[in-house]
């Protein structure tokens, strides 16, 4: 089986082609085309197939991760959307939650809703929390609402009615009426997209789905047509935020599920590499050209959150738009190679604005005028201007030097080296702060974790971050520069379904739990049919549970196997274990209740996984002899003559001492003074952080 995976980032688009028959792997990294993502996709696929001497018809599977939905939300470039809601609840999105993400800031900005208030209309209807109709739906109010939105020129409609998670009948009636009048209008029902309680979160998720739906649908249609032009005639599979694959049909219907598509693939890859090297607990660090993403793998399994936020204000929890779909745990900040450095009040600031792929950093020579992290790393000697991206791009060091000198060094009265080091250090410290959130603030001891560093810039900054946090090892996997694309090759089709059903877990609860999981399984199987895989999926259950009366709940892995008479008791035991681990105490007198239930169906056997230990990365990039150049290491006094090692020249078991730089065609690894680096039997770089430095 020949598989191709590609991940579209803000600056670069990464490709991997893997031939299962011989373990051969071809990788490619080209500049993204933000104005039209498929331009880079087609150019890259043609080049990749040419390098592998294959045609589109030879490929069995194409896997894809995309930022098209994410970018539409972050840049507010989605479709013109309208919202239909229950009479009296027009301002749910504007009011949001009472809790402030900055308690003492009187001027905080709330997340701006994706639908303006003028495009939110009400209908006459009411359900109670048990799903009982207290006010029947008034058909004329539906027609009036639709007339108003059509006159406003909306392109897509979200419907979120009070307590629709308990009874979707009124939302379905509204959908039927819209279909009668405007058959082609994209409609997103909250009871389909996120059938869970809490009106603000559910409504925002439905609105976000509607907001990106036309964008994603157009993109998917164009991409599928482009693949057919190349001769590929099989199904395209798309990565979800939860780390599972779905068909384009599901992605078009529920585009909100793919909003963290690419980063999820990277975390998946990090977990597999960590397990292969004997590390069950890892922090994943993915730094590309636009952003840096940090995730976690606990016990060999990527941490999955039931909800997440997009568009954070200063990366504060509670400051973004809540999205009620499962997602791999991630923290994303605006720190990539293209992040722009400026001076402010006598200090250096970096990001979150990025030069992106166009015009890019100054050193790209494509019209960029503001210094970036990549420009600084070129000046510091970490990046070879003549061998960036394996020599595919020649960087202009002199232009980068002029930009940093004029805009950073001269205003702050610094030398060029000190100014470049300041940019590098500020960016690294920003990422260290994010690393603290993912680790310490979430109950993880970094001393017990290894760091998996990937992305084009991740291995360059990783060792210094690990040193600051006390992380003992950094692992730079094979193909680190295209890590998320490799992660796609490890993914399996997966369907996640959930529902709200508040229930006390007593001796009578087991039968009710069995009934709701029968309903969830039926919903999951409907989507599994679209993937074409009904053969023995792996079912995993979760409950979101709390002590009765609490205002928050925790995620609990529920027992597998039959749901029999003592299932509720076993669920309470699982809750106690999870609660004790998270909060370090239990209340034996309190009753336990569950509020949300979820079921995941995974098809692990439907695609052969990639064995990275036996995979040989191939590249047409010519090898280079070992050489040296000046690179900045403040531990050694500034610029020092540093050995430059090509990764392909290293053999398993070989150990080298820093300072040195290890170069791949698609990434660069910086090894600090006092640290050592070795190649594992699987071909991954292992950096051992010096104990005295780590402490």
C-alpha positions in Angstrom: 0.0 0.0 0.0 1.3 3.4 -1.0 0.0 6.3 1.2 0.5 10.1 0.9 -0.1 12.5 3.7 0.1 16.3 3.6 -0.3 19.0 6.2 -1.0 22.6 5.2 0.6 25.1 7.6 0.6 28.9 7.6 4.1 29.0 6.1 5.0 25.6 4.7 3.0 22.6 3.4 4.5 19.3 4.4 4.3 16.0 2.4 5.2 12.4 3.2 4.9 9.4 0.8 5.2 6.0 2.4 5.5 2.7 0.6 4.4 -0.1 3.0 6.0 -2.8 0.9 9.6 -1.6 1.4 9.3 1.0 4.2 10.6 3.7 1.9 9.6 7.3 2.8 9.8 10.4 0.6 9.4 13.8 2.3 8.9 17.3 0.9 8.4 20.7 2.3 7.3 23.7 0.1 6.0 27.2 0.8 2.3 27.4 1.4 0.0 29.5 -0.8 -2.3 31.3 1.7 -4.3 32.9 -1.1 -5.3 29.4 -2.5 -4.1 26.4 -0.4 -4.6 23.9 -3.2 -2.0 25.6 -5.4 0.8 24.4 -3.0 -0.9 21.1 -2.6 -1.0 20.3 -6.3 2.6 21.5 -6.8 3.8 19.5 -3.9 2.0 16.3 -4.9 3.3 16.5 -8.4 6.9 16.9 -7.2 6.5 14.2 -4.6 5.1 11.7 -7.1 7.8 12.6 -9.6 10.5 12.0 -6.9 9.0 8.6 -6.1 8.6 7.8 -9.8 4.8 7.2 -9.3 1.6 8.4 -10.8 -1.6 9.5 -8.9 -3.2 6.2 -9.8 -0.5 4.3 -7.9 -1.5 5.9 -4.6 -3.9 3.9 -2.4 -4.6 6.4 0.3 -4.3 10.2 0.7 -4.5 11.7 4.2 -4.9 15.4 4.9 -4.6 17.9 7.7 -5.7 21.4 7.1 -5.9 24.8 8.8 -8.6 26.2 6.5 -11.3 26.1 9.2 -8.9 27.4 11.9 -7.8 30.3 9.8 -11.4 31.2 8.8 -12.3 31.6 12.5 -9.0 33.3 13.6 -9.0 35.8 10.7 -12.8 36.2 10.7 -13.0 35.2 7.1 -15.8 32.8 7.3 -19.2 32.9 5.6 -21.8 35.5 6.4 -23.8 33.6 9.0 -27.2 34.0 10.8 -28.5 32.4 14.0 -32.0 31.3 14.9 -32.7 30.9 18.6 -35.4 30.8 21.2 -37.4 33.9 22.0 -35.6 35.8 24.8 -32.2 34.3 24.2 -30.9 36.5 21.4 -27.9 37.7 23.5 -26.5 34.4 24.6 -23.4 34.8 22.5 -22.9 38.4 23.6 -23.3 37.7 27.3 -21.1 34.6 27.3 -20.0 33.6 30.7 -19.8 35.7 33.9 -16.3 34.4 34.7 -13.6 36.9 33.6 -10.2 35.6 32.3 -8.5 38.6 33.9 -10.2 39.3 37.3 -8.8 42.8 37.8 -8.6 44.2 34.3 -11.6 46.5 33.9 -11.1 46.8 30.1 -10.8 43.2 29.0 -12.1 42.2 25.6 -14.7 39.5 25.4 -14.5 37.1 22.4 -16.2 38.7 19.5 -19.1 36.5 18.3 -18.9 35.1 14.8 -22.5 36.3 14.2 -23.3 40.0 14.8 -26.4 40.7 16.9 -28.3 42.1 13.8 -28.1 38.6 12.3 -29.6 36.8 15.3 -33.3 36.2 15.2 -35.8 34.6 17.6 -38.6 32.1 17.1 -41.5 31.4 19.4 -40.9 28.0 21.1 -39.8 26.6 24.5 -38.5 23.3 25.8 -37.7 22.5 29.4 -34.5 20.8 30.6 -36.2 17.4 30.4 -37.1 17.9 26.7 -40.8 18.5 27.4 -42.5 21.1 25.1 -43.8 24.0 27.2 -44.4 26.3 24.2 -45.0 24.7 20.7 -43.0 26.0 17.8 -44.9 28.8 16.0 -44.5 28.2 12.2 -45.0 31.9 11.3 -42.1 32.9 13.6 -39.9 30.5 11.7 -40.9 32.0 8.3 -40.4 35.5 9.6 -36.9 34.6 10.9 -35.9 33.0 7.6 -37.3 36.0 5.6 -35.2 38.4 7.8 -32.0 36.4 7.4 -32.5 36.0 3.6 -33.0 39.8 3.3 -29.8 40.3 5.3 -27.9 38.2 2.7 -26.7 35.4 5.0 -24.9 32.5 3.3 -25.3 30.0 6.1 -27.7 29.5 9.1 -27.1 28.1 12.6 -30.1 26.9 14.8 -29.6 26.7 18.5 -32.8 26.5 20.6 -33.0 26.3 24.4 -32.6 22.7 25.7 -32.5 21.3 22.2 -29.9 18.8 23.5 -32.8 17.1 25.4 -35.3 17.2 22.5 -34.2 18.2 19.0 -37.8 18.2 17.6 -38.1 21.9 17.1 -34.7 22.3 15.6 -35.5 19.6 13.1 -38.8 21.3 12.2 -37.0 24.5 11.5 -34.5 22.6 9.3 -37.3 21.0 7.4 -38.9 24.4 6.8 -35.6 25.9 5.6 -35.1 23.0 3.3 -38.6 23.5 1.8 -37.8 27.1 1.0 -34.1 27.2 0.3 -32.9 23.7 -0.4 -29.2 24.7 -0.9 -28.8 26.8 2.3 -26.2 25.3 4.6 -27.8 24.7 8.0 -26.1 23.6 11.3 -28.3 22.4 14.1 -26.9 22.5 17.6 -28.6 19.2 18.4 -26.5 17.6 15.6 -23.2 19.5 16.1 -23.1 19.5 19.9 -26.0 17.9 21.7 -24.8 19.0 25.1 -26.0 21.4 27.8 -24.7 24.9 28.5 -26.3 27.2 26.1 -23.4 29.5 25.4 -20.9 26.7 24.5 -23.5 24.8 22.5 -24.7 27.8 20.6 -21.1 29.0 19.8 -20.2 25.6 18.5 -23.2 25.5 16.2 -22.5 29.0 15.0 -18.8 28.2 14.4 -19.8 25.1 12.4 -22.1 27.2 10.3 -19.5 30.0 9.9 -16.9 27.7 8.3 -19.2 25.3 6.6 -19.3 26.9 3.1 -15.6 27.6 3.2 -14.7 24.0 4.1 -17.1 22.6 1.6 -15.7 24.6 -1.3 -12.2 23.8 -0.3 -12.9 20.0 -0.1 -14.7 20.0 -3.4 -11.8 21.7 -5.1 -9.3 19.5 -3.4 -11.1 16.3 -4.4 -11.3 17.5 -8.0 -7.6 18.4 -8.0 -6.7 14.9 -6.8 -8.8 13.4 -9.6 -6.8 15.5 -12.0 -3.6 13.7 -10.7 -5.2 10.3 -11.4 -6.1 9.5 -7.7 -9.5 7.8 -7.6 -9.8 6.6 -4.0 -11.3 8.3 -0.9 -9.6 11.2 0.7 -9.4 11.0 4.5 -9.2 14.2 6.7 -7.7 14.5 10.2 -10.1 15.6 13.0 -9.2 17.6 16.1 -9.5 14.4 18.1 -6.8 12.7 16.2 -9.0 10.4 14.1 -9.7 10.4 10.4 -13.0 11.0 8.6 -14.3 11.3 5.0 -14.7 14.6 3.3 -18.5 14.2 3.5 -18.3 14.2 7.3 -15.8 17.0 7.3 -18.2 19.1 5.1 -21.2 18.4 7.4 -19.2 19.0 10.6 -16.2 21.2 9.7 -15.9 22.2 13.3 -14.4 18.8 14.0 -11.3 19.6 11.9 -10.5 23.0 13.3 -7.3 21.6 15.0 -6.6 19.2 12.3 -2.8 19.5 11.8 -1.7 20.0 15.4 -3.6 16.9 16.4 -1.6 14.8 13.9 1.6 16.0 15.4 0.6 15.0 19.0 -0.3 11.6 17.7 3.1 11.2 16.1 4.8 12.4 19.3 3.0 9.7 21.3 4.0 6.9 19.0 7.7 8.1 18.9 7.7 8.4 22.7 6.3 4.9 23.2 8.9 3.5 20.7 11.7 5.0 22.7 10.3 3.8 26.1 8.7 7.1 27.3 5.0 6.8 28.2 4.8 10.4 29.3 5.8 13.1 26.8 5.3 16.7 26.0 5.0 17.4 22.3 6.5 20.7 21.0 5.7 21.6 17.4 7.1 24.9 16.1 6.6 25.8 12.5 6.7 29.0 10.6 3.6 30.7 12.1 2.8 29.1 15.5 4.1 26.9 18.2 1.9 24.1 19.6 2.4 22.2 22.8 0.5 19.0 23.7 0.8 16.1 26.1 0.8 12.3 26.0 0.0 10.6 29.3 0.5 6.9 29.6 1.2 6.5 25.9 -2.2 8.1 25.0 -2.7 11.7 23.7 -4.7 13.7 26.2 -8.2 14.4 24.7 -10.3 17.3 25.9 -14.1 17.4 25.6 -13.9 21.1 24.6 -11.4 23.7 23.6 -11.1 27.4 22.7 -10.0 29.2 19.6 -8.9 32.8 19.3 -7.5 33.3 22.8 -6.9 36.9 24.0 -3.3 36.8 25.3 -3.6 33.0 25.4 -5.7 33.2 28.6 -8.1 30.4 29.5 -11.6 31.5 29.1 -10.8 34.3 26.7 -11.4 32.4 23.4 -14.5 31.1 21.6 -15.5 27.7 23.2 -15.8 24.8 20.9 -17.7 21.7 22.2 -16.1 18.9 20.2 -13.4 16.5 21.4 -9.8 17.7 20.6 -6.3 16.6 21.4 -5.1 18.8 24.3 -3.1 21.6 22.8 -1.8 25.1 23.6 -1.1 27.2 20.6 0.8 30.5 20.7 2.0 32.9 18.0 5.6 31.9 18.0 6.9 30.5 14.8 9.8 31.1 12.5 8.0 33.9 10.8 6.9 35.7 14.1 7.8 39.4 13.9 10.1 41.0 16.4 9.7 44.7 17.4 10.8 47.1 20.1 8.3 48.4 22.6 9.1 50.6 25.6 12.8 49.7 25.4 12.2 46.0 25.2 12.1 43.3 22.5 8.7 41.8 21.8 8.1 38.8 19.5 4.7 37.8 17.8 2.0 36.9 17.7 1.9 38.6 14.3 3.7 36.6 11.6 5.2 37.3 8.2 3.8 33.9 7.1 4.7 32.4 3.7 4.2 35.7 1.9 6.2 37.9 2.2 7.9 35.8 4.9 11.0 36.7 6.9 13.4 39.3 5.5 16.0 36.6 4.7 13.5 34.9 2.3 14.1 37.8 -0.1 10.4 37.9 -1.0 9.6 41.4 0.1 9.5 41.0 3.9 10.7 44.1 5.8 10.2 43.2 9.5 12.7 41.0 11.4 11.5 37.6 12.5 12.7 34.6 14.6 14.1 33.0 11.4 16.1 36.1 10.6 17.6 36.0 14.1 18.4 32.3 13.9 20.3 32.9 10.7 22.3 35.7 12.3 23.1 33.5 15.3 24.5 30.8 13.0 21.9 28.2 13.8 20.5 28.1 10.3 22.7 27.7 7.2 21.5 30.3 4.6 22.8 28.0 1.8 21.1 24.9 3.1 17.6 26.0 4.3 15.0 23.4 3.5 17.8 21.1 2.1 19.1 23.9 -0.1 15.7 24.4 -1.8 15.7 28.0 -0.6 18.7 30.3 -0.4 18.5 32.8 2.4 19.8 36.4 2.4 21.9 36.8 5.6 23.0 40.3 4.8 19.4 41.5 4.4 18.4 39.9 7.7 21.3 41.6 9.4 20.3 45.0 8.1 16.8 44.5 9.2 17.7 43.5 12.7 20.3 46.2 13.0 18.1 49.0 11.9 14.9 47.9 13.7 16.2 46.2 16.8 19.9 46.7 17.5 20.3 50.4 16.8 17.1 51.6 18.7 18.2 49.5 21.8 21.9 50.3 21.4 22.8 46.6 21.1 25.3 44.7 18.9 23.9 42.7 16.0 24.6 39.4 17.9 23.0 40.6 21.1 19.9 41.9 19.3 19.5 38.5 17.4 20.0 36.6 20.7 17.4 38.8 22.3 14.8 37.9 19.7 15.7 34.2 20.0 15.5 34.4 23.8 12.2 36.3 24.0 10.6 33.8 21.7 12.0 30.9 23.6 10.7 32.3 26.9 7.3 32.8 25.4 7.2 29.2 24.6 8.6 28.2 28.0 5.6 30.0 29.6 3.2 28.0 27.4 5.2 24.8 28.4 4.6 25.7 32.0 0.8 25.8 31.4 0.8 22.4 29.6 3.0 20.8 32.3 3.1 22.3 35.8 -0.3 24.2 35.7 -2.0 21.0 34.6 -0.5 18.8 37.2 2.4 17.3 35.2 5.9 17.1 36.6 8.2 18.0 33.7 11.0 16.0 35.3 9.0 12.9 34.5 8.4 13.8 30.9 10.4 13.7 27.7 9.9 16.3 25.1 9.2 15.3 21.4 10.4 18.3 19.3 9.4 18.6 15.7 8.3 21.1 13.0 10.9 23.0 11.0 11.9 25.2 14.0 11.0 23.0 17.0 14.3 21.1 17.4 16.2 24.4 17.2 14.6 25.8 20.4 13.7 22.6 22.3 16.9 21.9 24.3 16.9 25.4 25.8 13.3 25.1 26.8 13.9 21.6 28.3 16.9 23.0 30.3 14.7 25.7 31.7 12.0 23.3 32.8 14.1 20.4 34.0 13.0 18.0 31.2 15.7 15.4 31.1 15.5 14.3 27.4 14.5 15.8 24.1 13.7 13.4 21.2 13.9 14.7 17.7 12.1 12.1 15.5 13.1 11.1 12.0 11.4 13.5 9.6 10.9 16.0 12.4 10.4 18.9 9.9 7.3 17.1 8.5 6.2 15.6 11.8 2.5 16.3 11.5 2.4 14.7 8.1 4.0 11.6 9.5 1.5 11.7 12.3 -1.3 11.5 9.7 0.2 8.2 8.5 -0.3 6.8 12.0 -3.9 7.9 12.4 -7.0 5.6 12.2 -10.6 6.5 11.3 -12.5 7.6 14.4 -16.0 8.8 15.2 -16.8 10.6 18.4 -20.4 11.1 19.6 -21.7 12.6 22.8 -24.8 13.6 24.6 -26.0 15.3 27.9 -27.9 13.2 30.4 -27.7 14.4 34.0 -27.9 11.3 36.1 -27.2 10.3 39.7 -25.1 7.2 39.8 -27.1 5.0 42.2 -28.1 1.3 42.1 -30.7 2.0 39.5 -28.5 3.9 37.1 -26.9 1.0 35.2 -29.9 0.3 33.0 -30.3 4.0 32.0 -26.6 4.1 31.2 -27.0 1.1 29.0 -29.9 2.7 27.1 -28.0 5.9 26.4 -24.9 4.1 25.1 -27.1 2.1 22.8 -28.4 5.4 21.3 -24.8 6.7 21.1 -23.6 3.5 19.3 -26.4 3.8 16.8 -25.4 7.4 16.0 -21.8 6.4 15.7 -22.6 3.5 13.3 -24.4 5.9 10.9 -21.2 7.8 10.5 -19.0 4.7 10.4 -21.0 3.6 7.3 -19.8 6.7 5.5 -16.2 5.8 6.3 -16.8 2.3 4.9 -15.6 0.5 8.0 -18.1 -1.6 10.1 -15.6 -4.3 11.0 -15.3 -4.6 14.8 -14.5 -1.0 15.8 -12.8 -0.4 19.1 -15.3 1.3 21.4 -14.2 3.5 24.2 -16.6 5.2 26.7 -16.2 8.3 28.8 -18.3 10.1 31.3 -18.0 13.7 32.6 -18.7 13.4 36.2 -18.8 15.4 39.5 -20.0 15.4 43.0 -23.7 16.3 43.0 -24.1 20.0 43.3 -20.7 20.9 41.9 -20.4 23.4 39.0 -17.8 21.6 37.1 -17.0 18.0 36.1 -14.0 15.9 35.3 -13.4 13.5 32.4 -13.5 9.8 33.4 -12.6 6.8 31.4 -15.5 4.3 31.9 -15.1 0.5 32.1 -15.2 -1.5 28.8 -17.3 -4.6 28.3 -21.0 -5.2 29.0 -23.0 -2.6 30.9 -24.5 -4.8 33.6 -26.0 -4.3 37.0 -22.8 -3.1 38.8 -21.7 -0.8 36.0 -22.7 2.4 37.9 -20.6 1.2 40.9 -17.6 0.6 38.7 -18.1 4.0 37.1 -18.0 5.6 40.6 -14.8 3.7 41.3 -13.3 5.1 38.1 -14.5 8.6 39.1 -12.9 8.3 42.5 -9.5 7.3 40.9 -9.7 10.2 38.5 -10.8 12.8 41.0 -8.2 11.7 43.5 -5.4 12.1 40.9 -6.6 15.5 39.9 -7.7 17.1 43.2 -5.8 14.9 45.8 -8.9 14.3 48.0 -12.2 12.5 48.0 -15.6 13.1 49.7 -16.9 9.6 50.7 -20.2 11.1 51.8 -21.0 12.9 48.6 -23.2 11.5 45.8 -21.7 11.2 42.3 -23.5 12.3 39.2 -22.6 12.3 35.5 -23.7 15.1 33.1 -22.2 14.2 29.7 -21.5 10.9 28.0 -19.3 10.2 25.0 -18.5 7.2 22.9 -15.6 6.9 20.4 -15.4 4.3 17.7 -11.9 3.7 16.3 -11.0 1.4 13.3 -7.4 0.6 14.2 -7.1 -2.3 11.8 -8.5 -0.6 8.7 -5.2 1.0 7.8 -1.7 -0.4 8.2 0.4 1.7 10.6 3.8 3.0 9.7 6.7 1.4 11.6 9.1 4.3 11.9 11.8 2.0 13.2 12.0 0.2 9.9 11.2 3.2 7.7 14.0 4.6 5.6 13.7 8.3 4.9 14.7 9.0 1.3 15.7 12.3 -0.2 17.4 13.5 -3.3 19.2 16.2 -1.4 23.0 15.5 -1.7 25.0 14.7 1.4 27.5 17.2 2.8 30.7 16.6 4.7 31.1 17.5 8.3 32.1 21.2 8.6 31.8 24.0 11.1 30.7 27.6 11.4 30.3 30.3 14.1 27.2 29.9 16.2 26.0 31.8 19.2 26.2 30.1 22.6 26.2 32.5 25.6 27.3 29.6 27.8 30.5 29.6 25.9 30.9 33.4 25.7 29.0 34.3 22.4 30.0 33.2 18.9 32.1 29.9 19.0 33.3 27.7 16.2 30.7 24.9 16.2 30.6 21.5 14.5 27.9 21.0 12.0 26.8 17.4 11.6 24.5 16.1 8.9 22.0 13.8 10.6 22.2 11.1 7.8 25.9 10.6 8.7 25.2 9.5 12.3 24.8 5.9 13.1 22.9 4.2 16.0 24.8 4.2 19.3 27.0 7.2 18.3 27.2 9.8 21.0 28.3 13.4 20.5 28.8 16.3 23.0 27.5 19.9 22.6 27.8 22.5 21.5 27.0 21.3 18.0 24.3 21.6 15.3 22.7 18.6 13.6 21.1 19.4 10.2 18.3 17.6 8.4 17.0 18.8 5.1 13.8 19.8 6.8 14.9 20.9 10.3 17.9 22.0 12.4 18.7 20.7 15.9 20.7 22.8 18.3 22.6 20.8 21.0 23.7 23.1 23.9 27.1 23.0 25.7 27.0 20.3 28.4 24.3 18.2 26.6 24.9 15.1 24.6 23.1 13.7 21.6 22.8 10.1 20.3 21.0 8.2 17.7 18.6 5.5 18.9 18.1 2.2 17.2 14.9 3.6 15.7 16.9 6.4 14.1 15.6 9.2 16.4 17.9 11.8 17.9 18.0 11.7 21.7 19.4 14.7 23.5 20.3 14.2 27.1 20.0 17.4 29.0 22.9 17.8 31.4 21.7 17.0 34.9 23.2 20.1 36.6 21.6 22.2 33.8 18.2 20.5 34.1 18.1 21.1 37.9 
